[in-house]
């Protein structure tokens, strides 16, 4: 018998990527709680989350909804995804180090990174890196749908920190919009960006598995924050 149902909607971090599902922050936050039923929806983009909420409105009634959005909406991540394989790796200590790869691998990664960058700049010509107006409209629609679904509580996580200063600029802008709109809607806003940034700066240890994904330490920090906010 479950006393609480948690619906977690967001991106690949909910599945623990690039690790296993059980390594994800939401799984760690609910670990050992037999009275909690966890349902994960990880479609990545806010537009796909809107579709889920429209199609399954009745499924979210009397449950806690945790939203992990904003990471996918920063298009600079497209340029980082492949390049991060070359630039970052995680040692056993958790520190970010340059991977020791041979010349052949370097050439292959450089070619992949160059291809990704060309695709990114082609996309950049078509539309802005960050469309604040569009994101605002989409987030308002998410808030409206959640209100209509009669949820017990909604917790919205800020976009996470990355290893890219350029990407972080857009994520901080996203977070300001998210904080304002979610608090206006009466939802809880959890600023995990600043906590992750402080942990990285204070301990001089990486919270990143690559340029855009959290490592296990990052997931553990988030798990503690989420569990504390849920009062589990």
C-alpha positions in Angstrom: 0.0 0.0 0.0 1.5 3.3 -1.1 0.9 6.5 1.0 2.5 8.8 -1.6 2.9 8.8 -5.4 5.7 10.9 -6.9 5.6 11.6 -10.6 9.1 12.8 -11.8 9.1 14.5 -15.2 12.2 15.7 -16.9 15.3 14.6 -18.9 17.9 11.9 -18.9 19.2 12.7 -15.4 16.0 11.1 -14.0 17.4 7.9 -15.6 20.8 8.4 -14.1 22.5 9.0 -17.4 25.4 8.3 -18.1 25.2 5.8 -15.2 22.4 3.4 -14.3 18.8 4.2 -13.4 19.4 3.3 -9.7 22.1 5.9 -9.6 19.8 8.8 -10.4 19.0 11.4 -7.8 15.3 10.7 -7.7 15.9 7.0 -7.1 18.4 7.8 -4.4 16.0 10.3 -2.8 13.3 7.6 -2.5 15.6 4.6 -1.7 14.2 2.4 1.0 10.8 4.1 1.2 8.4 1.3 0.6 5.4 3.6 1.1 6.4 5.8 -1.8 5.5 4.9 -5.4 7.9 6.5 -7.9 6.8 7.0 -11.6 9.5 8.5 -13.9 8.7 10.2 -17.2 11.9 11.3 -19.0 11.0 12.8 -22.4 13.6 15.6 -22.1 12.0 18.6 -23.6 9.3 20.8 -22.0 7.2 20.4 -25.1 7.0 16.7 -24.6 6.2 17.2 -21.0 3.3 19.3 -22.0 2.0 16.5 -24.2 2.2 14.0 -21.4 0.3 16.4 -19.1 -2.4 16.9 -21.7 -2.8 13.2 -22.4 -2.6 12.0 -18.8 -4.1 14.8 -16.8 -6.1 12.5 -14.5 -3.1 10.4 -13.7 -1.4 13.2 -11.7 -4.2 13.8 -9.2 -3.4 13.7 -5.5 0.3 13.1 -6.2 3.5 15.0 -5.8 5.0 16.1 -9.2 8.7 16.9 -9.5 9.7 18.8 -12.6 13.3 18.7 -13.8 13.3 21.1 -16.8 15.5 23.7 -18.4 18.6 21.6 -19.1 17.4 20.5 -22.6 16.1 24.0 -23.5 19.7 25.5 -23.5 20.7 24.9 -27.1 24.4 25.4 -26.3 24.4 21.9 -24.9 24.3 20.7 -28.5 27.8 21.9 -29.0 29.0 20.4 -25.7 27.7 16.9 -26.0 30.3 15.5 -28.3 33.1 17.8 -27.2 32.7 16.8 -23.6 33.8 13.2 -24.4 37.2 14.6 -25.4 37.5 17.4 -22.8 36.3 15.7 -19.6 36.4 12.4 -17.8 35.9 11.4 -14.2 38.7 9.8 -12.2 38.0 7.6 -9.1 38.5 10.7 -6.9 35.8 12.5 -8.8 38.1 15.2 -10.2 37.8 16.2 -13.8 40.9 15.2 -15.8 41.9 15.1 -19.5 41.4 11.5 -20.7 44.4 9.6 -21.9 43.4 8.7 -25.4 45.6 7.8 -28.4 46.0 9.9 -31.5 43.5 7.9 -33.5 40.8 8.5 -30.9 41.6 12.2 -30.7 41.2 12.5 -34.5 37.9 10.7 -34.4 36.5 12.8 -31.5 37.7 16.0 -33.2 35.9 15.1 -36.4 32.7 14.3 -34.4 33.0 17.5 -32.4 33.5 19.6 -35.5 30.4 18.0 -37.1 28.4 18.8 -34.0 29.6 22.4 -33.9 28.7 22.9 -37.6 25.2 21.6 -36.9 25.0 23.9 -33.9 26.0 27.0 -35.7 23.6 26.2 -38.6 20.8 26.0 -36.0 22.1 29.2 -34.4 21.4 31.0 -37.7 17.9 29.8 -37.8 16.8 30.9 -34.3 18.2 32.4 -31.1 20.2 30.2 -28.7 17.6 30.9 -26.0 14.1 31.9 -26.8 12.9 33.3 -23.5 9.5 34.2 -24.8 8.8 30.8 -26.1 10.1 29.1 -22.9 7.9 31.4 -20.8 4.8 30.5 -22.8 5.5 26.8 -22.5 6.2 26.9 -18.8 3.0 28.8 -18.2 1.2 26.0 -20.0 2.9 23.4 -17.8 1.7 25.3 -14.7 -1.8 25.6 -16.0 -2.0 21.9 -16.8 -0.7 20.9 -13.4 -3.2 23.2 -11.7 -6.0 21.4 -13.7 -4.7 18.0 -12.7 -5.3 18.6 -8.9 -1.9 17.5 -7.8 -1.0 17.5 -4.1 2.2 19.4 -4.5 4.6 20.5 -7.3 8.3 20.9 -6.9 10.3 22.5 -9.8 14.1 22.0 -9.9 16.2 24.7 -11.5 18.4 23.9 -14.5 21.7 22.2 -13.4 25.2 23.6 -13.6 27.4 22.5 -16.5 31.1 22.6 -17.2 30.5 25.2 -19.9 30.6 28.9 -18.8 28.6 29.9 -22.0 25.9 27.3 -21.3 25.7 28.4 -17.6 24.8 32.0 -18.7 21.7 30.7 -20.5 20.8 28.4 -17.6 20.9 31.2 -15.1 18.5 33.1 -17.3 16.3 30.1 -17.5 16.3 29.7 -13.7 15.2 33.3 -13.1 12.2 32.8 -15.4 11.4 29.4 -13.8 11.6 30.8 -10.3 9.3 33.7 -11.0 6.6 31.7 -12.9 6.6 28.7 -10.6 6.3 30.7 -7.5 3.5 32.8 -9.0 1.7 29.5 -9.7 2.1 28.5 -6.0 4.7 25.8 -6.6 7.9 25.1 -4.8 11.1 26.2 -6.6 14.3 24.4 -5.7 17.5 26.1 -6.8 19.9 23.2 -7.3 22.1 25.2 -9.7 23.6 27.3 -6.9 24.0 24.3 -4.5 25.9 22.3 -7.2 28.0 25.4 -8.0 28.9 25.9 -4.3 29.8 22.3 -3.8 32.1 22.4 -6.8 33.8 25.6 -5.7 34.0 24.8 -1.9 35.4 21.3 -2.2 37.3 21.7 -5.6 35.7 18.4 -6.6 33.8 17.9 -9.8 30.0 17.2 -9.8 30.1 16.6 -13.5 30.6 13.3 -15.4 31.1 15.2 -18.6 30.4 18.7 -19.8 26.6 18.5 -19.2 25.8 15.5 -17.1 26.2 15.1 -13.4 28.4 12.4 -11.9 27.4 10.2 -8.9 28.5 12.9 -6.4 26.2 15.4 -8.2 23.3 13.0 -8.1 23.9 12.3 -4.3 23.8 16.1 -3.6 20.5 16.4 -5.5 19.1 13.4 -3.8 19.7 14.9 -0.4 18.1 18.2 -1.5 15.0 16.5 -3.0 14.5 14.2 0.0 14.8 17.1 2.4 12.3 19.2 0.4 9.9 16.3 0.2 10.3 15.8 4.0 10.8 12.0 3.4 
